Amino acid sequence: MDTSKEAIVTWCQEYLASLLEVPAATIDPTADFDRLGIDSAVAVALLIEVEDRYGVDLAPEDLFENPNLDAVATYLHTQSRPSVG
């Protein structure tokens, strides 16, 4: 699985687009989640899918610290990289 930041952003855009019933291209990865209309139910769904897909436990607080897809993708990319050594 591709865990590059760009691939994570694309997957998140597609996942959120399916939940929000909008085209993925309309989801700006630099827009804050509240601007995108993401409520707590959608946020929880995203957290669950991220954990299942990337094996990274993303807490609700992490969405406050990383309030847009670009920031979340950066966080996931750094957390999902295999350990060296």
PDB file of N, CA, C and O in Angstrom:
ATOM      1  N   MET A   1       0.843  -1.176   0.000  1.00  0.00           N
ATOM      2  CA  MET A   1       0.000   0.000   0.000  1.00  0.00           C
ATOM      3  C   MET A   1       0.889   1.240   0.000  1.00  0.00           C
ATOM      4  O   MET A   1       1.902   1.304   0.697  1.00  0.00           O
ATOM      5  N   ASP A   2       0.491   2.198  -0.780  1.00  0.00           N
ATOM      6  CA  ASP A   2       1.236   3.456  -0.895  1.00  0.00           C
ATOM      7  C   ASP A   2       0.911   4.341   0.307  1.00  0.00           C
ATOM      8  O   ASP A   2      -0.237   4.745   0.495  1.00  0.00           O
ATOM      9  N   THR A   3       1.925   4.637   1.116  1.00  0.00           N
ATOM     10  CA  THR A   3       1.717   5.506   2.277  1.00  0.00           C
ATOM     11  C   THR A   3       2.367   6.869   2.076  1.00  0.00           C
ATOM     12  O   THR A   3       2.693   7.562   3.039  1.00  0.00           O
ATOM     13  N   SER A   4       2.552   7.245   0.811  1.00  0.00           N
ATOM     14  CA  SER A   4       3.054   8.595   0.555  1.00  0.00           C
ATOM     15  C   SER A   4       1.976   9.595   0.959  1.00  0.00           C
ATOM     16  O   SER A   4       0.787   9.274   0.971  1.00  0.00           O
ATOM     17  N   LYS A   5       2.397  10.783   1.283  1.00  0.00           N
ATOM     18  CA  LYS A   5       1.449  11.819   1.692  1.00  0.00           C
ATOM     19  C   LYS A   5       0.396  12.043   0.611  1.00  0.00           C
ATOM     20  O   LYS A   5      -0.790  12.178   0.915  1.00  0.00           O
ATOM     21  N   GLU A   6       0.823  12.083  -0.640  1.00  0.00           N
ATOM     22  CA  GLU A   6      -0.103  12.340  -1.747  1.00  0.00           C
ATOM     23  C   GLU A   6      -1.147  11.235  -1.862  1.00  0.00           C
ATOM     24  O   GLU A   6      -2.323  11.514  -2.097  1.00  0.00           O
ATOM     25  N   ALA A   7      -0.725   9.988  -1.698  1.00  0.00           N
ATOM     26  CA  ALA A   7      -1.658   8.861  -1.780  1.00  0.00           C
ATOM     27  C   ALA A   7      -2.655   8.890  -0.628  1.00  0.00           C
ATOM     28  O   ALA A   7      -3.829   8.567  -0.809  1.00  0.00           O
ATOM     29  N   ILE A   8      -2.190   9.276   0.552  1.00  0.00           N
ATOM     30  CA  ILE A   8      -3.079   9.362   1.710  1.00  0.00           C
ATOM     31  C   ILE A   8      -4.108  10.466   1.501  1.00  0.00           C
ATOM     32  O   ILE A   8      -5.289  10.274   1.789  1.00  0.00           O
ATOM     33  N   VAL A   9      -3.671  11.618   1.002  1.00  0.00           N
ATOM     34  CA  VAL A   9      -4.607  12.718   0.719  1.00  0.00           C
ATOM     35  C   VAL A   9      -5.665  12.256  -0.276  1.00  0.00           C
ATOM     36  O   VAL A   9      -6.857  12.489  -0.075  1.00  0.00           O
ATOM     37  N   THR A  10      -5.232  11.604  -1.343  1.00  0.00           N
ATOM     38  CA  THR A  10      -6.168  11.142  -2.371  1.00  0.00           C
ATOM     39  C   THR A  10      -7.175  10.157  -1.789  1.00  0.00           C
ATOM     40  O   THR A  10      -8.372  10.266  -2.054  1.00  0.00           O
ATOM     41  N   TRP A  11      -6.698   9.198  -0.999  1.00  0.00           N
ATOM     42  CA  TRP A  11      -7.606   8.225  -0.395  1.00  0.00           C
ATOM     43  C   TRP A  11      -8.599   8.925   0.535  1.00  0.00           C
ATOM     44  O   TRP A  11      -9.795   8.640   0.490  1.00  0.00           O
ATOM     45  N   CYS A  12      -8.111   9.833   1.372  1.00  0.00           N
ATOM     46  CA  CYS A  12      -8.995  10.558   2.294  1.00  0.00           C
ATOM     47  C   CYS A  12     -10.031  11.384   1.528  1.00  0.00           C
ATOM     48  O   CYS A  12     -11.201  11.422   1.909  1.00  0.00           O
ATOM     49  N   GLN A  13      -9.605  12.037   0.458  1.00  0.00           N
ATOM     50  CA  GLN A  13     -10.543  12.812  -0.361  1.00  0.00           C
ATOM     51  C   GLN A  13     -11.638  11.900  -0.916  1.00  0.00           C
ATOM     52  O   GLN A  13     -12.821  12.236  -0.856  1.00  0.00           O
ATOM     53  N   GLU A  14     -11.245  10.764  -1.447  1.00  0.00           N
ATOM     54  CA  GLU A  14     -12.214   9.832  -2.024  1.00  0.00           C
ATOM     55  C   GLU A  14     -13.142   9.264  -0.956  1.00  0.00           C
ATOM     56  O   GLU A  14     -14.344   9.127  -1.182  1.00  0.00           O
ATOM     57  N   TYR A  15     -12.585   8.934   0.203  1.00  0.00           N
ATOM     58  CA  TYR A  15     -13.401   8.386   1.288  1.00  0.00           C
ATOM     59  C   TYR A  15     -14.411   9.424   1.775  1.00  0.00           C
ATOM     60  O   TYR A  15     -15.601   9.131   1.895  1.00  0.00           O
ATOM     61  N   LEU A  16     -13.933  10.633   2.053  1.00  0.00           N
ATOM     62  CA  LEU A  16     -14.847  11.677   2.524  1.00  0.00           C
ATOM     63  C   LEU A  16     -15.873  12.043   1.458  1.00  0.00           C
ATOM     64  O   LEU A  16     -17.029  12.317   1.779  1.00  0.00           O
ATOM     65  N   ALA A  17     -15.466  12.050   0.213  1.00  0.00           N
ATOM     66  CA  ALA A  17     -16.398  12.355  -0.876  1.00  0.00           C
ATOM     67  C   ALA A  17     -17.541  11.350  -0.901  1.00  0.00           C
ATOM     68  O   ALA A  17     -18.694  11.717  -1.131  1.00  0.00           O
ATOM     69  N   SER A  18     -17.221  10.084  -0.665  1.00  0.00           N
ATOM     70  CA  SER A  18     -18.280   9.074  -0.661  1.00  0.00           C
ATOM     71  C   SER A  18     -19.236   9.289   0.509  1.00  0.00           C
ATOM     72  O   SER A  18     -20.443   9.098   0.360  1.00  0.00           O
ATOM     73  N   LEU A  19     -18.716   9.680   1.662  1.00  0.00           N
ATOM     74  CA  LEU A  19     -19.576   9.932   2.819  1.00  0.00           C
ATOM     75  C   LEU A  19     -20.418  11.189   2.647  1.00  0.00           C
ATOM     76  O   LEU A  19     -21.590  11.221   3.022  1.00  0.00           O
ATOM     77  N   LEU A  20     -19.809  12.222   2.076  1.00  0.00           N
ATOM     78  CA  LEU A  20     -20.496  13.510   1.917  1.00  0.00           C
ATOM     79  C   LEU A  20     -21.299  13.589   0.617  1.00  0.00           C
ATOM     80  O   LEU A  20     -22.041  14.544   0.390  1.00  0.00           O
ATOM     81  N   GLU A  21     -21.138  12.573  -0.230  1.00  0.00           N
ATOM     82  CA  GLU A  21     -21.833  12.515  -1.521  1.00  0.00           C
ATOM     83  C   GLU A  21     -21.530  13.732  -2.392  1.00  0.00           C
ATOM     84  O   GLU A  21     -22.426  14.393  -2.918  1.00  0.00           O
ATOM     85  N   VAL A  22     -20.227  13.998  -2.524  1.00  0.00           N
ATOM     86  CA  VAL A  22     -19.739  15.083  -3.381  1.00  0.00           C
ATOM     87  C   VAL A  22     -18.574  14.537  -4.205  1.00  0.00           C
ATOM     88  O   VAL A  22     -17.997  13.513  -3.839  1.00  0.00           O
ATOM     89  N   PRO A  23     -18.216  15.197  -5.310  1.00  0.00           N
ATOM     90  CA  PRO A  23     -17.035  14.762  -6.064  1.00  0.00           C
ATOM     91  C   PRO A  23     -15.754  14.945  -5.236  1.00  0.00           C
ATOM     92  O   PRO A  23     -15.597  15.948  -4.540  1.00  0.00           O
ATOM     93  N   ALA A  24     -14.857  13.984  -5.318  1.00  0.00           N
ATOM     94  CA  ALA A  24     -13.605  14.053  -4.552  1.00  0.00           C
ATOM     95  C   ALA A  24     -12.818  15.320  -4.868  1.00  0.00           C
ATOM     96  O   ALA A  24     -12.154  15.875  -3.993  1.00  0.00           O
ATOM     97  N   ALA A  25     -12.890  15.773  -6.102  1.00  0.00           N
ATOM     98  CA  ALA A  25     -12.140  16.965  -6.512  1.00  0.00           C
ATOM     99  C   ALA A  25     -12.608  18.229  -5.797  1.00  0.00           C
ATOM    100  O   ALA A  25     -11.885  19.226  -5.772  1.00  0.00           O
ATOM    101  N   THR A  26     -13.802  18.202  -5.218  1.00  0.00           N
ATOM    102  CA  THR A  26     -14.305  19.393  -4.519  1.00  0.00           C
ATOM    103  C   THR A  26     -13.809  19.473  -3.081  1.00  0.00           C
ATOM    104  O   THR A  26     -14.046  20.470  -2.398  1.00  0.00           O
ATOM    105  N   ILE A  27     -13.128  18.438  -2.620  1.00  0.00           N
ATOM    106  CA  ILE A  27     -12.629  18.432  -1.246  1.00  0.00           C
ATOM    107  C   ILE A  27     -11.211  18.981  -1.239  1.00  0.00           C
ATOM    108  O   ILE A  27     -10.266  18.317  -1.664  1.00  0.00           O
ATOM    109  N   ASP A  28     -11.086  20.197  -0.750  1.00  0.00           N
ATOM    110  CA  ASP A  28      -9.797  20.890  -0.677  1.00  0.00           C
ATOM    111  C   ASP A  28      -9.008  20.334   0.505  1.00  0.00           C
ATOM    112  O   ASP A  28      -9.451  20.465   1.646  1.00  0.00           O
ATOM    113  N   PRO A  29      -7.849  19.717   0.264  1.00  0.00           N
ATOM    114  CA  PRO A  29      -7.086  19.134   1.361  1.00  0.00           C
ATOM    115  C   PRO A  29      -6.517  20.157   2.339  1.00  0.00           C
ATOM    116  O   PRO A  29      -6.071  19.788   3.425  1.00  0.00           O
ATOM    117  N   THR A  30      -6.525  21.434   1.971  1.00  0.00           N
ATOM    118  CA  THR A  30      -6.015  22.458   2.891  1.00  0.00           C
ATOM    119  C   THR A  30      -7.134  23.174   3.639  1.00  0.00           C
ATOM    120  O   THR A  30      -6.868  24.031   4.482  1.00  0.00           O
ATOM    121  N   ALA A  31      -8.383  22.828   3.338  1.00  0.00           N
ATOM    122  CA  ALA A  31      -9.520  23.458   4.026  1.00  0.00           C
ATOM    123  C   ALA A  31      -9.761  22.753   5.355  1.00  0.00           C
ATOM    124  O   ALA A  31      -9.690  21.527   5.443  1.00  0.00           O
ATOM    125  N   ASP A  32     -10.046  23.538   6.379  1.00  0.00           N
ATOM    126  CA  ASP A  32     -10.353  22.951   7.681  1.00  0.00           C
ATOM    127  C   ASP A  32     -11.589  22.065   7.577  1.00  0.00           C
ATOM    128  O   ASP A  32     -12.476  22.308   6.758  1.00  0.00           O
ATOM    129  N   PHE A  33     -11.632  21.036   8.418  1.00  0.00           N
ATOM    130  CA  PHE A  33     -12.729  20.078   8.374  1.00  0.00           C
ATOM    131  C   PHE A  33     -14.090  20.742   8.543  1.00  0.00           C
ATOM    132  O   PHE A  33     -15.050  20.358   7.875  1.00  0.00           O
ATOM    133  N   ASP A  34     -14.187  21.727   9.420  1.00  0.00           N
ATOM    134  CA  ASP A  34     -15.488  22.380   9.624  1.00  0.00           C
ATOM    135  C   ASP A  34     -15.955  23.097   8.358  1.00  0.00           C
ATOM    136  O   ASP A  34     -17.155  23.151   8.091  1.00  0.00           O
ATOM    137  N   ARG A  35     -15.029  23.645   7.580  1.00  0.00           N
ATOM    138  CA  ARG A  35     -15.392  24.276   6.302  1.00  0.00           C
ATOM    139  C   ARG A  35     -15.886  23.271   5.281  1.00  0.00           C
ATOM    140  O   ARG A  35     -16.664  23.612   4.390  1.00  0.00           O
ATOM    141  N   LEU A  36     -15.436  22.034   5.412  1.00  0.00           N
ATOM    142  CA  LEU A  36     -15.853  20.981   4.490  1.00  0.00           C
ATOM    143  C   LEU A  36     -17.189  20.355   4.892  1.00  0.00           C
ATOM    144  O   LEU A  36     -17.737  19.530   4.161  1.00  0.00           O
ATOM    145  N   GLY A  37     -17.708  20.748   6.053  1.00  0.00           N
ATOM    146  CA  GLY A  37     -18.973  20.190   6.523  1.00  0.00           C
ATOM    147  C   GLY A  37     -18.822  18.843   7.203  1.00  0.00           C
ATOM    148  O   GLY A  37     -19.764  18.052   7.252  1.00  0.00           O
ATOM    149  N   ILE A  38     -17.635  18.587   7.726  1.00  0.00           N
ATOM    150  CA  ILE A  38     -17.385  17.313   8.397  1.00  0.00           C
ATOM    151  C   ILE A  38     -17.806  17.436   9.854  1.00  0.00           C
ATOM    152  O   ILE A  38     -17.229  18.203  10.624  1.00  0.00           O
ATOM    153  N   ASP A  39     -18.834  16.653  10.217  1.00  0.00           N
ATOM    154  CA  ASP A  39     -19.318  16.670  11.591  1.00  0.00           C
ATOM    155  C   ASP A  39     -18.661  15.535  12.378  1.00  0.00           C
ATOM    156  O   ASP A  39     -17.813  14.815  11.851  1.00  0.00           O
ATOM    157  N   SER A  40     -19.055  15.384  13.634  1.00  0.00           N
ATOM    158  CA  SER A  40     -18.405  14.393  14.488  1.00  0.00           C
ATOM    159  C   SER A  40     -18.625  12.968  13.987  1.00  0.00           C
ATOM    160  O   SER A  40     -17.732  12.131  14.118  1.00  0.00           O
ATOM    161  N   ALA A  41     -19.788  12.676  13.421  1.00  0.00           N
ATOM    162  CA  ALA A  41     -20.053  11.323  12.916  1.00  0.00           C
ATOM    163  C   ALA A  41     -19.121  10.983  11.751  1.00  0.00           C
ATOM    164  O   ALA A  41     -18.586   9.876  11.684  1.00  0.00           O
ATOM    165  N   VAL A  42     -18.930  11.925  10.845  1.00  0.00           N
ATOM    166  CA  VAL A  42     -18.033  11.704   9.706  1.00  0.00           C
ATOM    167  C   VAL A  42     -16.590  11.609  10.197  1.00  0.00           C
ATOM    168  O   VAL A  42     -15.816  10.792   9.698  1.00  0.00           O
ATOM    169  N   ALA A  43     -16.229  12.438  11.169  1.00  0.00           N
ATOM    170  CA  ALA A  43     -14.870  12.401  11.717  1.00  0.00           C
ATOM    171  C   ALA A  43     -14.571  11.045  12.351  1.00  0.00           C
ATOM    172  O   ALA A  43     -13.489  10.492  12.158  1.00  0.00           O
ATOM    173  N   VAL A  44     -15.532  10.510  13.107  1.00  0.00           N
ATOM    174  CA  VAL A  44     -15.337   9.200  13.732  1.00  0.00           C
ATOM    175  C   VAL A  44     -15.208   8.115  12.663  1.00  0.00           C
ATOM    176  O   VAL A  44     -14.373   7.219  12.785  1.00  0.00           O
ATOM    177  N   ALA A  45     -16.025   8.194  11.623  1.00  0.00           N
ATOM    178  CA  ALA A  45     -15.927   7.226  10.525  1.00  0.00           C
ATOM    179  C   ALA A  45     -14.543   7.286   9.881  1.00  0.00           C
ATOM    180  O   ALA A  45     -13.953   6.251   9.569  1.00  0.00           O
ATOM    181  N   LEU A  46     -14.030   8.495   9.682  1.00  0.00           N
ATOM    182  CA  LEU A  46     -12.693   8.659   9.110  1.00  0.00           C
ATOM    183  C   LEU A  46     -11.635   8.048  10.026  1.00  0.00           C
ATOM    184  O   LEU A  46     -10.726   7.366   9.551  1.00  0.00           O
ATOM    185  N   LEU A  47     -11.743   8.284  11.326  1.00  0.00           N
ATOM    186  CA  LEU A  47     -10.781   7.731  12.280  1.00  0.00           C
ATOM    187  C   LEU A  47     -10.750   6.208  12.206  1.00  0.00           C
ATOM    188  O   LEU A  47      -9.679   5.601  12.209  1.00  0.00           O
ATOM    189  N   ILE A  48     -11.931   5.596  12.142  1.00  0.00           N
ATOM    190  CA  ILE A  48     -12.022   4.135  12.089  1.00  0.00           C
ATOM    191  C   ILE A  48     -11.399   3.603  10.800  1.00  0.00           C
ATOM    192  O   ILE A  48     -10.634   2.639  10.830  1.00  0.00           O
ATOM    193  N   GLU A  49     -11.721   4.220   9.685  1.00  0.00           N
ATOM    194  CA  GLU A  49     -11.183   3.771   8.397  1.00  0.00           C
ATOM    195  C   GLU A  49      -9.672   3.960   8.311  1.00  0.00           C
ATOM    196  O   GLU A  49      -8.971   3.117   7.752  1.00  0.00           O
ATOM    197  N   VAL A  50      -9.172   5.057   8.862  1.00  0.00           N
ATOM    198  CA  VAL A  50      -7.727   5.306   8.870  1.00  0.00           C
ATOM    199  C   VAL A  50      -7.015   4.212   9.655  1.00  0.00           C
ATOM    200  O   VAL A  50      -5.986   3.695   9.219  1.00  0.00           O
ATOM    201  N   GLU A  51      -7.567   3.862  10.815  1.00  0.00           N
ATOM    202  CA  GLU A  51      -6.939   2.815  11.619  1.00  0.00           C
ATOM    203  C   GLU A  51      -6.952   1.482  10.871  1.00  0.00           C
ATOM    204  O   GLU A  51      -5.951   0.767  10.855  1.00  0.00           O
ATOM    205  N   ASP A  52      -8.085   1.149  10.252  1.00  0.00           N
ATOM    206  CA  ASP A  52      -8.178  -0.104   9.501  1.00  0.00           C
ATOM    207  C   ASP A  52      -7.232  -0.120   8.305  1.00  0.00           C
ATOM    208  O   ASP A  52      -6.570  -1.126   8.049  1.00  0.00           O
ATOM    209  N   ARG A  53      -7.166   0.974   7.583  1.00  0.00           N
ATOM    210  CA  ARG A  53      -6.385   1.019   6.339  1.00  0.00           C
ATOM    211  C   ARG A  53      -4.883   1.164   6.588  1.00  0.00           C
ATOM    212  O   ARG A  53      -4.078   0.473   5.964  1.00  0.00           O
ATOM    213  N   TYR A  54      -4.510   2.061   7.499  1.00  0.00           N
ATOM    214  CA  TYR A  54      -3.090   2.384   7.683  1.00  0.00           C
ATOM    215  C   TYR A  54      -2.483   1.830   8.972  1.00  0.00           C
ATOM    216  O   TYR A  54      -1.272   1.915   9.173  1.00  0.00           O
ATOM    217  N   GLY A  55      -3.321   1.264   9.849  1.00  0.00           N
ATOM    218  CA  GLY A  55      -2.809   0.712  11.092  1.00  0.00           C
ATOM    219  C   GLY A  55      -2.305   1.767  12.057  1.00  0.00           C
ATOM    220  O   GLY A  55      -1.480   1.487  12.927  1.00  0.00           O
ATOM    221  N   VAL A  56      -2.809   2.985  11.896  1.00  0.00           N
ATOM    222  CA  VAL A  56      -2.408   4.091  12.766  1.00  0.00           C
ATOM    223  C   VAL A  56      -3.619   4.495  13.591  1.00  0.00           C
ATOM    224  O   VAL A  56      -4.673   4.823  13.045  1.00  0.00           O
ATOM    225  N   ASP A  57      -3.463   4.469  14.908  1.00  0.00           N
ATOM    226  CA  ASP A  57      -4.547   4.867  15.796  1.00  0.00           C
ATOM    227  C   ASP A  57      -4.599   6.384  15.840  1.00  0.00           C
ATOM    228  O   ASP A  57      -3.728   7.029  16.425  1.00  0.00           O
ATOM    229  N   LEU A  58      -5.608   6.940  15.226  1.00  0.00           N
ATOM    230  CA  LEU A  58      -5.784   8.390  15.159  1.00  0.00           C
ATOM    231  C   LEU A  58      -6.869   8.770  16.155  1.00  0.00           C
ATOM    232  O   LEU A  58      -8.030   8.400  15.977  1.00  0.00           O
ATOM    233  N   ALA A  59      -6.506   9.503  17.200  1.00  0.00           N
ATOM    234  CA  ALA A  59      -7.455   9.916  18.230  1.00  0.00           C
ATOM    235  C   ALA A  59      -8.221  11.153  17.774  1.00  0.00           C
ATOM    236  O   ALA A  59      -7.725  11.918  16.947  1.00  0.00           O
ATOM    237  N   PRO A  60      -9.425  11.354  18.306  1.00  0.00           N
ATOM    238  CA  PRO A  60     -10.182  12.561  17.946  1.00  0.00           C
ATOM    239  C   PRO A  60      -9.385  13.849  18.168  1.00  0.00           C
ATOM    240  O   PRO A  60      -9.529  14.809  17.410  1.00  0.00           O
ATOM    241  N   GLU A  61      -8.557  13.868  19.194  1.00  0.00           N
ATOM    242  CA  GLU A  61      -7.743  15.056  19.474  1.00  0.00           C
ATOM    243  C   GLU A  61      -6.774  15.351  18.330  1.00  0.00           C
ATOM    244  O   GLU A  61      -6.419  16.503  18.081  1.00  0.00           O
ATOM    245  N   ASP A  62      -6.354  14.289  17.639  1.00  0.00           N
ATOM    246  CA  ASP A  62      -5.426  14.471  16.521  1.00  0.00           C
ATOM    247  C   ASP A  62      -6.052  15.282  15.393  1.00  0.00           C
ATOM    248  O   ASP A  62      -5.344  15.964  14.652  1.00  0.00           O
ATOM    249  N   LEU A  63      -7.378  15.214  15.257  1.00  0.00           N
ATOM    250  CA  LEU A  63      -8.045  16.009  14.229  1.00  0.00           C
ATOM    251  C   LEU A  63      -8.050  17.493  14.590  1.00  0.00           C
ATOM    252  O   LEU A  63      -8.081  18.348  13.705  1.00  0.00           O
ATOM    253  N   PHE A  64      -8.019  17.800  15.886  1.00  0.00           N
ATOM    254  CA  PHE A  64      -7.919  19.202  16.295  1.00  0.00           C
ATOM    255  C   PHE A  64      -6.512  19.733  16.053  1.00  0.00           C
ATOM    256  O   PHE A  64      -6.327  20.892  15.684  1.00  0.00           O
ATOM    257  N   GLU A  65      -5.527  18.870  16.265  1.00  0.00           N
ATOM    258  CA  GLU A  65      -4.135  19.267  16.053  1.00  0.00           C
ATOM    259  C   GLU A  65      -3.765  19.268  14.572  1.00  0.00           C
ATOM    260  O   GLU A  65      -2.832  19.957  14.158  1.00  0.00           O
ATOM    261  N   ASN A  66      -4.495  18.499  13.786  1.00  0.00           N
ATOM    262  CA  ASN A  66      -4.281  18.389  12.334  1.00  0.00           C
ATOM    263  C   ASN A  66      -5.633  18.634  11.661  1.00  0.00           C
ATOM    264  O   ASN A  66      -6.289  17.680  11.243  1.00  0.00           O
ATOM    265  N   PRO A  67      -6.060  19.895  11.549  1.00  0.00           N
ATOM    266  CA  PRO A  67      -7.453  20.209  11.211  1.00  0.00           C
ATOM    267  C   PRO A  67      -7.837  20.160   9.734  1.00  0.00           C
ATOM    268  O   PRO A  67      -8.913  20.626   9.361  1.00  0.00           O
ATOM    269  N   ASN A  68      -6.966  19.598   8.887  1.00  0.00           N
ATOM    270  CA  ASN A  68      -7.330  19.454   7.472  1.00  0.00           C
ATOM    271  C   ASN A  68      -6.672  18.184   6.922  1.00  0.00           C
ATOM    272  O   ASN A  68      -5.810  17.591   7.571  1.00  0.00           O
ATOM    273  N   LEU A  69      -7.085  17.780   5.736  1.00  0.00           N
ATOM    274  CA  LEU A  69      -6.569  16.530   5.166  1.00  0.00           C
ATOM    275  C   LEU A  69      -5.073  16.561   4.923  1.00  0.00           C
ATOM    276  O   LEU A  69      -4.393  15.550   5.098  1.00  0.00           O
ATOM    277  N   ASP A  70      -4.558  17.700   4.525  1.00  0.00           N
ATOM    278  CA  ASP A  70      -3.125  17.815   4.279  1.00  0.00           C
ATOM    279  C   ASP A  70      -2.340  17.534   5.562  1.00  0.00           C
ATOM    280  O   ASP A  70      -1.348  16.805   5.541  1.00  0.00           O
ATOM    281  N   ALA A  71      -2.786  18.112   6.668  1.00  0.00           N
ATOM    282  CA  ALA A  71      -2.113  17.902   7.953  1.00  0.00           C
ATOM    283  C   ALA A  71      -2.279  16.466   8.433  1.00  0.00           C
ATOM    284  O   ALA A  71      -1.331  15.873   8.948  1.00  0.00           O
ATOM    285  N   VAL A  72      -3.468  15.901   8.272  1.00  0.00           N
ATOM    286  CA  VAL A  72      -3.700  14.513   8.672  1.00  0.00           C
ATOM    287  C   VAL A  72      -2.826  13.572   7.844  1.00  0.00           C
ATOM    288  O   VAL A  72      -2.245  12.630   8.381  1.00  0.00           O
ATOM    289  N   ALA A  73      -2.734  13.824   6.549  1.00  0.00           N
ATOM    290  CA  ALA A  73      -1.911  12.979   5.680  1.00  0.00           C
ATOM    291  C   ALA A  73      -0.441  13.039   6.083  1.00  0.00           C
ATOM    292  O   ALA A  73       0.246  12.017   6.082  1.00  0.00           O
ATOM    293  N   THR A  74       0.039  14.217   6.422  1.00  0.00           N
ATOM    294  CA  THR A  74       1.422  14.353   6.886  1.00  0.00           C
ATOM    295  C   THR A  74       1.627  13.537   8.156  1.00  0.00           C
ATOM    296  O   THR A  74       2.614  12.812   8.282  1.00  0.00           O
ATOM    297  N   TYR A  75       0.697  13.655   9.094  1.00  0.00           N
ATOM    298  CA  TYR A  75       0.771  12.908  10.349  1.00  0.00           C
ATOM    299  C   TYR A  75       0.756  11.399  10.078  1.00  0.00           C
ATOM    300  O   TYR A  75       1.590  10.662  10.605  1.00  0.00           O
ATOM    301  N   LEU A  76      -0.191  10.947   9.259  1.00  0.00           N
ATOM    302  CA  LEU A  76      -0.284   9.516   8.955  1.00  0.00           C
ATOM    303  C   LEU A  76       0.962   9.009   8.250  1.00  0.00           C
ATOM    304  O   LEU A  76       1.446   7.914   8.538  1.00  0.00           O
ATOM    305  N   HIS A  77       1.477   9.807   7.329  1.00  0.00           N
ATOM    306  CA  HIS A  77       2.686   9.413   6.599  1.00  0.00           C
ATOM    307  C   HIS A  77       3.848   9.189   7.566  1.00  0.00           C
ATOM    308  O   HIS A  77       4.580   8.208   7.434  1.00  0.00           O
ATOM    309  N   THR A  78       4.021  10.074   8.523  1.00  0.00           N
ATOM    310  CA  THR A  78       5.133   9.923   9.468  1.00  0.00           C
ATOM    311  C   THR A  78       4.894   8.765  10.429  1.00  0.00           C
ATOM    312  O   THR A  78       5.848   8.116  10.859  1.00  0.00           O
ATOM    313  N   GLN A  79       3.632   8.495  10.774  1.00  0.00           N
ATOM    314  CA  GLN A  79       3.320   7.416  11.711  1.00  0.00           C
ATOM    315  C   GLN A  79       3.332   6.037  11.050  1.00  0.00           C
ATOM    316  O   GLN A  79       3.587   5.035  11.717  1.00  0.00           O
ATOM    317  N   SER A  80       3.061   5.980   9.756  1.00  0.00           N
ATOM    318  CA  SER A  80       2.946   4.681   9.087  1.00  0.00           C
ATOM    319  C   SER A  80       4.243   4.224   8.434  1.00  0.00           C
ATOM    320  O   SER A  80       4.312   3.123   7.888  1.00  0.00           O
ATOM    321  N   ARG A  81       5.264   5.062   8.487  1.00  0.00           N
ATOM    322  CA  ARG A  81       6.552   4.665   7.903  1.00  0.00           C
ATOM    323  C   ARG A  81       7.153   3.546   8.732  1.00  0.00           C
ATOM    324  O   ARG A  81       7.126   3.608   9.962  1.00  0.00           O
ATOM    325  N   PRO A  82       7.694   2.523   8.084  1.00  0.00           N
ATOM    326  CA  PRO A  82       8.300   1.424   8.835  1.00  0.00           C
ATOM    327  C   PRO A  82       9.525   1.889   9.619  1.00  0.00           C
ATOM    328  O   PRO A  82      10.277   2.759   9.179  1.00  0.00           O
ATOM    329  N   SER A  83       9.697   1.296  10.765  1.00  0.00           N
ATOM    330  CA  SER A  83      10.866   1.615  11.591  1.00  0.00           C
ATOM    331  C   SER A  83      12.121   1.074  10.929  1.00  0.00           C
ATOM    332  O   SER A  83      12.110   0.008  10.314  1.00  0.00           O
ATOM    333  N   VAL A  84      13.189   1.822  11.066  1.00  0.00           N
ATOM    334  CA  VAL A  84      14.471   1.402  10.506  1.00  0.00           C
ATOM    335  C   VAL A  84      15.327   0.875  11.646  1.00  0.00           C
ATOM    336  O   VAL A  84      15.437   1.501  12.701  1.00  0.00           O
ATOM    337  N   GLY A  85      15.932  -0.291  11.417  1.00  0.00           N
ATOM    338  CA  GLY A  85      16.849  -0.803  12.412  1.00  0.00           C
ATOM    339  C   GLY A  85      16.431  -1.992  13.123  1.00  0.00           C
ATOM    340  O   GLY A  85      17.159  -2.485  13.984  1.00  0.00           O
TER     341      GLY A  85
END
